[in-house]
Amino acid sequence: MTSPARSADAPPEDKFPEDEEDFALEESSGVDLSDEAETPESVKRGIAVIRSYWKNAPNGPGVYRMIAENGDVLYVGKAKNVKKRVASYTRLAGHVNRIARMIAATASMVFISVETETDALLLEANLIKQLKPRFNVLMRDDKSFPYILIARDHEAPQITKHRGARARKGDYFGPFASAWAVNRALNALERAFLLRSCADSFYENRTRPCLLYQIKRCAGPCTGEISIADYAELVQEAQDFLTGKSRSVREHLAAEMTAAAERLEFERAARLRDRISALSAIQGAQGVNPRSVEEADVFAIAKEAGRFCIEAFFFRAYQNWGNRAYFPRADQSLSEEEVLDAFLTQFYGEHPPAPLVLLSHNIEDKDVLEDALYVRAKRRVEVATPQRGEKRELVEHALTNARQTIGRKLAEDASQEKLLAAVGLLFGLEAPPRRVEVYDNSHTGGAQAIGAMIVAGPAGFMKAHYRTFNIAGEAITPGDDYGMMREVLSRRFARLAKTGEREEDPEAFPSKPDLILIDGGRGQFDAAWESMKASGVEGVTIVGVAKGVDRNAGRETFFAEGREPFRLPPHDPALYFIQRLRDEAHRFAIGTHRARRKKAFTKNPLDEIAGVGPSRKRALLLAFGSAKAVAGAALSDLEKVPGVNKATARLVFDHFQRGD
């Protein structure tokens, strides 16, 4: 390969221009490449590849991808000047172990030019989320946060918990750090403001107040117990409270209570007293409540034993709305500042920011992050690392929680690793299992049958890897547990056979199990073993766990290939661990089956008609009273329903006439 023409003042071929944003040369516990003569051949080959792509790299802001030979994306990075940044990978010495391994695995590169560094930051975050590169910092837990929604698409607004896209018209308050936090707040708000939480269809069909009205958690607008105008005042009070006007709301209620008592309206005064108490319960259970910070997101990072923990606190309306701990996947050679910087970019790719973001550490791309958040939020967002005052107290509180959380996590992981080592020894594995899969089936007389897979590893239960299997094979007799297990494991092993040859990151959580536990006896074990042999998958140990005749915990019988059935001592720690795994699989299977069964019970025939949305379905049910009556209605009657045009009426009529 010929070298490109160079001007007289160009650097020598192996001394490419350096960028001030280059990777920090931290000390590494791995290979030291300070001596060029000791540079491995694999790294030299990777450098040669990068140099060949460097020639065509853009001279400006953009995003680059480093790609392995099998097509997997190794790393996604952004730079103010891509050409300069890529040049930093072409040195023969000075790379930490993580960068050296990344260079050695690089077979090709892809570049994307953008207009500004802010655009590069946003694109980088999207690509990392989509591709999950091996050498990037990964957030890992990107679940959406719950919000409180006061819906505005009905004359009597509903208050409810909401996740996902904000497609419904109304006011959203949050985020709350967990479902527990938002449920606690909702319960207190219902007692304080008596807003309805029922669905619109339930509301429309009430003829008398429900139980929530009787226990003073709803004002009863559905049956006219309160006028729509008075109910609107309750909604406004709730909105004022959630937007930070809690003091004025409480003063207003206190004044009404006093006035009612003076008029000898003691029942009304008691109801107002209970509402004030509910408001006090909301504010008193928040823990740290700021006095001068109305809205802020607070992030603190702690590092211990090569692991990182980021604690996030959310403050809204001068109240603490909960916290959540994250354990990003990151190389231990990275600093806290680098990990926090990468984490925030990914976090705010999914979640709207508060006007103020407080950090425990200074990050390099603070200005770029502020610009990116401005683009997303359509308003100014300040990112700061406070040094004194109440803001610093909030950060210190988050940092203390982060340090305590990482300490507990390390202790739990150490205990988990000991238990995995004991289980590996028990079942004859060459090494402690890194991935354990447990399977269970659930059905009601063969109906709504599902198979469930739960996954455990050194970090505990890996809920992001849980899977369910809808069992609907025509060859399976309803209630045939052996056939169900055979279908579930056949589908799982078929997937493993397709991805079995794919090279995986040795530091990432594996996709192939080392050990499979089956909730069942000899029959289920044989079905699982036959499925694995038929698929051609090797290297997986299968064990059946039978509860015995009396189904007593502690008397489990184990079935494994090449061994007679055996039991463990009742107080063996490995036995307790296996019971936990089996019980988690049973809980997951039962919960999923019940949800599917409930959905089947409540399924409305109108839901199956494409083109009939919630509003038209509501109009049809109001006009005819039930789906059965809609099914038997004449076409002319369907056309008379308000909000249903002739085309929709024909669609509904034809659907039921065909017997769909």
WOLINKA-V322517 format. One record per residue. N is the residue number from 0. RES is the residue in one small letter. PHI is phi as a letter, one per 40 degrees, with the letter a starting at -180 (NA if undefined). NEAR is the number of other C-alpha atoms within 10 Angstrom. D_FIRST is the distance of its C-alpha to the first C-alpha in whole Angstrom. Layout:
N&RES&PHI&NEAR&D_FIRST / N&RES&PHI&NEAR&D_FIRST
This chain:
0&m&NA&4&0 / 1&t&c&5&4 / 2&s&c&8&7 / 3&p&c&8&9 / 4&a&c&7&13 / 5&r&b&10&15 / 6&s&c&7&19 / 7&a&c&7&21 / 8&d&c&6&22 / 9&a&c&11&19 / 10&p&c&11&19 / 11&p&d&10&16 / 12&e&d&10&13 / 13&d&c&11&15 / 14&k&b&13&18 / 15&f&c&20&17 / 16&p&d&15&21 / 17&e&c&15&23 / 18&d&b&17&25 / 19&e&c&10&29 / 20&e&c&13&29 / 21&d&d&14&27 / 22&f&d&15&28 / 23&a&c&13&31 / 24&l&c&11&30 / 25&e&c&13&33 / 26&e&c&14&34 / 27&s&b&14&33 / 28&s&c&11&35 / 29&g&c&11&32 / 30&v&c&16&29 / 31&d&c&17&29 / 32&l&b&19&26 / 33&s&c&13&27 / 34&d&b&10&26 / 35&e&c&13&22 / 36&a&c&9&23 / 37&e&c&12&24 / 38&t&c&16&22 / 39&p&c&14&21 / 40&e&c&10&18 / 41&s&c&15&19 / 42&v&c&22&18 / 43&k&c&18&15 / 44&r&c&16&14 / 45&g&c&21&15 / 46&i&c&23&14 / 47&a&c&17&10 / 48&v&c&18&11 / 49&i&c&22&13 / 50&r&c&20&11 / 51&s&c&15&8 / 52&y&c&17&12 / 53&w&d&21&13 / 54&k&d&13&12 / 55&n&b&10&14 / 56&a&c&23&17 / 57&p&c&19&20 / 58&n&c&13&22 / 59&g&i&17&25 / 60&p&c&22&27 / 61&g&i&27&26 / 62&v&b&26&26 / 63&y&b&24&23 / 64&r&b&20&23 / 65&m&b&24&21 / 66&i&b&21&21 / 67&a&c&18&21 / 68&e&c&10&20 / 69&n&c&10&24 / 70&g&g&11&24 / 71&d&c&18&26 / 72&v&c&22&25 / 73&l&c&22&25 / 74&y&a&23&26 / 75&v&b&25&27 / 76&g&b&21&27 / 77&k&b&25&28 / 78&a&a&24&27 / 79&k&c&20&28 / 80&n&b&19&25 / 81&v&c&23&22 / 82&k&c&25&19 / 83&k&c&22&21 / 84&r&c&25&22 / 85&v&c&27&19 / 86&a&c&23&18 / 87&s&c&19&21 / 88&y&c&24&19 / 89&t&c&22&16 / 90&r&c&17&19 / 91&l&c&21&19 / 92&a&a&17&23 / 93&g&g&18&25 / 94&h&c&24&25 / 95&v&c&22&28 / 96&n&d&19&28 / 97&r&c&17&28 / 98&i&c&16&25 / 99&a&c&25&23 / 100&r&c&16&24 / 101&m&c&19&23 / 102&i&c&27&20 / 103&a&c&20&20 / 104&a&c&20&21 / 105&t&c&26&18 / 106&a&b&20&16 / 107&s&a&17&16 / 108&m&b&21&17 / 109&v&b&13&20 / 110&f&b&20&21 / 111&i&b&15&24 / 112&s&c&20&26 / 113&v&b&17&29 / 114&e&c&10&32 / 115&t&b&14&33 / 116&e&c&23&32 / 117&t&c&25&36 / 118&d&c&19&34 / 119&a&c&24&31 / 120&l&c&26&34 / 121&l&c&22&35 / 122&l&c&21&32 / 123&e&d&24&31 / 124&a&c&22&35 / 125&n&c&16&35 / 126&l&c&18&32 / 127&i&c&22&32 / 128&k&c&18&36 / 129&q&c&9&34 / 130&l&c&13&32 / 131&k&f&19&33 / 132&p&c&20&30 / 133&r&c&21&30 / 134&f&b&20&29 / 135&n&c&19&31 / 136&v&c&23&35 / 137&l&b&21&37 / 138&m&c&22&40 / 139&r&g&15&41 / 140&d&b&12&45 / 141&d&b&14&44 / 142&k&c&11&48 / 143&s&c&16&50 / 144&f&c&17&52 / 145&p&c&22&56 / 146&y&b&23&58 / 147&i&c&21&62 / 148&l&b&22&62 / 149&i&b&24&65 / 150&a&c&17&65 / 151&r&b&14&66 / 152&d&b&12&67 / 153&h&a&10&70 / 154&e&c&12&73 / 155&a&b&21&74 / 156&p&d&21&70 / 157&q&c&20&69 / 158&i&b&25&67 / 159&t&a&20&65 / 160&k&c&17&62 / 161&h&b&21&58 / 162&r&b&14&55 / 163&g&g&10&52 / 164&a&c&7&52 / 165&r&c&12&54 / 166&a&c&6&55 / 167&r&c&13&59 / 168&k&c&12&61 / 169&g&i&16&62 / 170&d&b&14&62 / 171&y&b&20&59 / 172&f&b&18&60 / 173&g&i&21&58 / 174&p&c&25&55 / 175&f&c&25&57 / 176&a&c&21&55 / 177&s&a&16&57 / 178&a&c&15&59 / 179&w&c&12&62 / 180&a&c&16&62 / 181&v&c&23&62 / 182&n&c&17&65 / 183&r&c&13&67 / 184&a&c&22&66 / 185&l&c&20&67 / 186&n&d&14&70 / 187&a&c&21&72 / 188&l&c&22&71 / 189&e&c&22&73 / 190&r&c&22&76 / 191&a&c&27&76 / 192&f&b&26&75 / 193&l&f&23&76 / 194&l&c&27&74 / 195&r&c&25&73 / 196&s&b&19&70 / 197&c&c&15&71 / 198&a&c&11&69 / 199&d&c&16&70 / 200&s&c&13&72 / 201&f&c&10&74 / 202&y&d&19&75 / 203&e&c&13&76 / 204&n&b&13&78 / 205&r&c&12&80 / 206&t&b&10&84 / 207&r&a&12&85 / 208&p&c&17&83 / 209&c&c&16&80 / 210&l&c&11&80 / 211&l&c&17&78 / 212&y&c&17&81 / 213&q&c&11&84 / 214&i&c&9&82 / 215&k&g&17&81 / 216&r&b&21&77 / 217&c&a&24&78 / 218&a&c&24&80 / 219&g&g&25&80 / 220&p&c&21&79 / 221&c&c&23&79 / 222&t&b&16&83 / 223&g&g&12&84 / 224&e&c&14&85 / 225&i&b&14&83 / 226&s&c&14&83 / 227&i&c&15&80 / 228&a&c&11&80 / 229&d&c&11&81 / 230&y&c&22&78 / 231&a&c&16&76 / 232&e&c&12&77 / 233&l&c&17&76 / 234&v&c&21&73 / 235&q&c&13&72 / 236&e&c&21&74 / 237&a&c&22&71 / 238&q&c&19&68 / 239&d&c&16&70 / 240&f&c&19&70 / 241&l&c&19&66 / 242&t&b&15&65 / 243&g&h&16&66 / 244&k&c&15&70 / 245&s&c&20&71 / 246&r&c&10&74 / 247&s&c&13&76 / 248&v&c&19&76 / 249&r&c&18&78 / 250&e&c&12&80 / 251&h&c&12&81 / 252&l&c&17&81 / 253&a&c&17&84 / 254&a&c&13&86 / 255&e&c&16&86 / 256&m&c&22&87 / 257&t&c&16&90 / 258&a&c&14&91 / 259&a&c&17&91 / 260&a&c&15&93 / 261&e&c&11&96 / 262&r&c&10&96 / 263&l&g&11&97 / 264&e&c&13&94 / 265&f&c&14&93 / 266&e&c&12&91 / 267&r&c&15&89 / 268&a&c&21&89 / 269&a&c&14&88 / 270&r&c&15&85 / 271&l&c&21&84 / 272&r&c&18&84 / 273&d&c&15&82 / 274&r&c&24&79 / 275&i&c&20&79 / 276&s&c&15&79 / 277&a&c&20&76 / 278&l&c&21&74 / 279&s&c&15&75 / 280&a&c&16&73 / 281&i&c&17&70 / 282&q&c&17&70 / 283&g&c&12&71 / 284&a&c&14&69 / 285&q&c&15&65 / 286&g&g&11&65 / 287&v&c&17&64 / 288&n&b&19&65 / 289&p&c&19&63 / 290&r&c&10&66 / 291&s&b&10&64 / 292&v&b&16&61 / 293&e&c&18&61 / 294&e&b&21&58 / 295&a&a&26&55 / 296&d&b&21&52 / 297&v&b&27&52 / 298&f&b&27&49 / 299&a&b&26&49 / 300&i&b&27&46 / 301&a&b&24&47 / 302&k&b&16&45 / 303&e&a&12&46 / 304&a&f&9&45 / 305&g&g&10&41 / 306&r&b&17&43 / 307&f&b&25&43 / 308&c&b&27&46 / 309&i&b&28&47 / 310&e&b&25&50 / 311&a&b&23&51 / 312&f&b&24&54 / 313&f&b&22&55 / 314&f&b&26&58 / 315&r&b&23&60 / 316&a&f&21&63 / 317&y&g&21&64 / 318&q&b&24&64 / 319&n&c&22&61 / 320&w&b&23&60 / 321&g&h&21&58 / 322&n&a&19&55 / 323&r&a&15&52 / 324&a&c&20&50 / 325&y&b&19&47 / 326&f&b&19&44 / 327&p&c&20&41 / 328&r&c&20&38 / 329&a&a&22&36 / 330&d&c&17&34 / 331&q&c&17&37 / 332&s&c&17&35 / 333&l&c&20&35 / 334&s&c&15&38 / 335&e&c&20&41 / 336&e&c&16&40 / 337&e&c&18&36 / 338&v&c&24&38 / 339&l&c&25&41 / 340&d&d&20&38 / 341&a&c&22&36 / 342&f&c&23&40 / 343&l&c&15&41 / 344&t&d&23&39 / 345&q&c&23&39 / 346&f&c&17&43 / 347&y&c&17&43 / 348&g&c&20&41 / 349&e&b&16&44 / 350&h&b&15&47 / 351&p&c&13&49 / 352&p&c&22&49 / 353&a&c&24&52 / 354&p&c&17&53 / 355&l&b&18&52 / 356&v&b&18&50 / 357&l&b&23&51 / 358&l&b&27&48 / 359&s&c&24&49 / 360&h&b&19&45 / 361&n&c&17&44 / 362&i&b&20&40 / 363&e&c&13&37 / 364&d&c&16&37 / 365&k&d&15&41 / 366&d&c&13&41 / 367&v&c&18&38 / 368&l&c&23&40 / 369&e&c&18&43 / 370&d&c&20&42 / 371&a&c&23&40 / 372&l&c&25&44 / 373&y&c&17&45 / 374&v&c&15&43 / 375&r&c&18&44 / 376&a&c&16&48 / 377&k&g&9&49 / 378&r&a&13&51 / 379&r&c&16&50 / 380&v&b&21&49 / 381&e&c&19&49 / 382&v&b&22&47 / 383&a&a&18&49 / 384&t&b&18&49 / 385&p&c&18&53 / 386&q&b&12&54 / 387&r&a&9&58 / 388&g&g&9&61 / 389&e&c&14&61 / 390&k&c&21&57 / 391&r&c&16&57 / 392&e&c&15&59 / 393&l&c&25&58 / 394&v&c&27&54 / 395&e&c&19&56 / 396&h&c&16&58 / 397&a&c&25&54 / 398&l&c&23&53 / 399&t&c&14&56 / 400&n&c&23&55 / 401&a&c&25&52 / 402&r&c&20&52 / 403&q&c&13&55 / 404&t&c&19&53 / 405&i&c&24&50 / 406&g&c&17&53 / 407&r&c&12&55 / 408&k&c&17&51 / 409&l&c&15&50 / 410&a&c&11&54 / 411&e&c&14&54 / 412&d&c&15&50 / 413&a&c&14&52 / 414&s&c&15&55 / 415&q&c&18&53 / 416&e&c&18&50 / 417&k&c&15&53 / 418&l&c&21&55 / 419&l&c&24&52 / 420&a&c&19&52 / 421&a&c&21&55 / 422&v&c&21&55 / 423&g&c&20&52 / 424&l&c&15&54 / 425&l&c&12&57 / 426&f&b&16&55 / 427&g&g&12&53 / 428&l&c&17&50 / 429&e&c&10&47 / 430&a&a&13&46 / 431&p&d&20&48 / 432&p&c&22&47 / 433&r&c&20&44 / 434&r&b&21&45 / 435&v&b&22&49 / 436&e&b&23&50 / 437&v&b&27&54 / 438&y&b&28&55 / 439&d&a&28&58 / 440&n&b&26&60 / 441&s&a&25&63 / 442&h&a&21&65 / 443&t&b&12&68 / 444&g&f&10&70 / 445&g&g&17&67 / 446&a&c&15&66 / 447&q&f&20&63 / 448&a&c&23&61 / 449&i&b&23&58 / 450&g&b&25&56 / 451&a&b&26&55 / 452&m&b&26&52 / 453&i&b&26&52 / 454&v&b&22&49 / 455&a&b&21&50 / 456&g&a&20&47 / 457&p&d&22&47 / 458&a&c&16&48 / 459&g&g&16&51 / 460&f&c&16&51 / 461&m&b&15&48 / 462&k&c&11&49 / 463&a&c&11&46 / 464&h&b&13&46 / 465&y&c&16&49 / 466&r&a&15&50 / 467&t&b&18&52 / 468&f&b&19&53 / 469&n&c&15&55 / 470&i&c&22&57 / 471&a&a&16&58 / 472&g&c&11&58 / 473&e&c&7&61 / 474&a&c&8&61 / 475&i&c&16&62 / 476&t&c&13&66 / 477&p&d&19&66 / 478&g&g&15&67 / 479&d&c&12&65 / 480&d&c&21&63 / 481&y&c&20&62 / 482&g&c&19&60 / 483&m&c&28&59 / 484&m&c&27&57 / 485&r&c&22&56 / 486&e&c&23&54 / 487&v&c&24&53 / 488&l&c&23&51 / 489&s&c&21&50 / 490&r&c&14&48 / 491&r&c&17&47 / 492&f&c&23&46 / 493&a&c&17&44 / 494&r&c&14&42 / 495&l&c&19&41 / 496&a&c&17&40 / 497&k&c&11&38 / 498&t&b&13&36 / 499&g&c&15&36 / 500&e&c&8&33 / 501&r&c&10&31 / 502&e&c&9&30 / 503&e&b&15&32 / 504&d&c&12&32 / 505&p&c&8&34 / 506&e&c&11&35 / 507&a&c&9&36 / 508&f&c&15&39 / 509&p&c&13&39 / 510&s&c&13&40 / 511&k&b&20&41 / 512&p&c&20&45 / 513&d&c&21&46 / 514&l&a&21&49 / 515&i&b&19&51 / 516&l&b&26&55 / 517&i&b&27&57 / 518&d&c&22&60 / 519&g&i&24&63 / 520&g&c&20&64 / 521&r&c&19&64 / 522&g&c&15&63 / 523&q&c&24&60 / 524&f&c&26&59 / 525&d&c&20&59 / 526&a&c&21&58 / 527&a&c&27&55 / 528&w&c&21&54 / 529&e&c&14&54 / 530&s&c&22&52 / 531&m&c&23&49 / 532&k&c&12&49 / 533&a&c&11&49 / 534&s&c&18&46 / 535&g&g&11&44 / 536&v&c&17&43 / 537&e&b&13&44 / 538&g&g&10&44 / 539&v&b&15&46 / 540&t&c&20&50 / 541&i&b&22&53 / 542&v&b&25&56 / 543&g&c&27&59 / 544&v&b&24&61 / 545&a&b&21&65 / 546&k&c&18&68 / 547&g&g&15&71 / 548&v&c&8&74 / 549&d&c&8&75 / 550&r&f&10&72 / 551&n&c&9&72 / 552&a&c&12&69 / 553&g&h&17&69 / 554&r&b&17&70 / 555&e&c&25&67 / 556&t&b&17&66 / 557&f&b&24&62 / 558&f&b&25&61 / 559&a&b&20&58 / 560&e&c&14&57 / 561&g&g&6&58 / 562&r&b&9&61 / 563&e&c&8&64 / 564&p&d&15&65 / 565&f&a&10&66 / 566&r&b&14&67 / 567&l&b&15&66 / 568&p&d&11&68 / 569&p&d&13&70 / 570&h&b&9&68 / 571&d&c&11&65 / 572&p&d&15&62 / 573&a&c&21&60 / 574&l&c&22&62 / 575&y&d&15&63 / 576&f&c&16&59 / 577&i&c&18&59 / 578&q&c&17&62 / 579&r&c&12&60 / 580&l&c&23&57 / 581&r&c&21&59 / 582&d&c&15&62 / 583&e&c&19&59 / 584&a&c&26&57 / 585&h&c&21&61 / 586&r&c&16&61 / 587&f&c&22&58 / 588&a&c&25&59 / 589&i&c&19&63 / 590&g&c&14&62 / 591&t&c&21&59 / 592&h&c&24&62 / 593&r&c&15&64 / 594&a&c&12&62 / 595&r&c&17&62 / 596&r&c&17&65 / 597&k&c&12&66 / 598&k&c&11&64 / 599&a&c&11&66 / 600&f&c&9&69 / 601&t&c&8&68 / 602&k&c&11&67 / 603&n&b&14&68 / 604&p&d&14&68 / 605&l&c&23&67 / 606&d&c&13&64 / 607&e&c&11&63 / 608&i&c&16&63 / 609&a&c&11&60 / 610&g&h&12&61 / 611&v&b&18&64 / 612&g&c&11&63 / 613&p&d&12&65 / 614&s&c&11&67 / 615&r&c&18&68 / 616&k&c&20&68 / 617&r&c&17&71 / 618&a&c&15&73 / 619&l&c&24&73 / 620&l&c&20&74 / 621&l&c&15&77 / 622&a&c&16&78 / 623&f&b&17&79 / 624&g&g&13&79 / 625&s&a&13&77 / 626&a&c&16&74 / 627&k&c&14&76 / 628&a&c&13&78 / 629&v&c&22&75 / 630&a&c&19&75 / 631&g&c&12&78 / 632&a&c&15&79 / 633&a&c&13&79 / 634&l&c&16&77 / 635&s&c&12&79 / 636&d&c&12&79 / 637&l&c&22&76 / 638&e&c&17&75 / 639&k&c&13&78 / 640&v&c&18&76 / 641&p&d&12&75 / 642&g&g&14&71 / 643&v&b&18&71 / 644&n&c&14&70 / 645&k&c&15&71 / 646&a&c&11&68 / 647&t&c&18&67 / 648&a&d&21&71 / 649&r&c&16&70 / 650&l&c&17&67 / 651&v&c&22&69 / 652&f&c&20&72 / 653&d&c&14&70 / 654&h&d&17&68 / 655&f&c&17&71 / 656&q&c&11&73 / 657&r&c&7&70 / 658&g&g&7&71 / 659&d&c&9&67
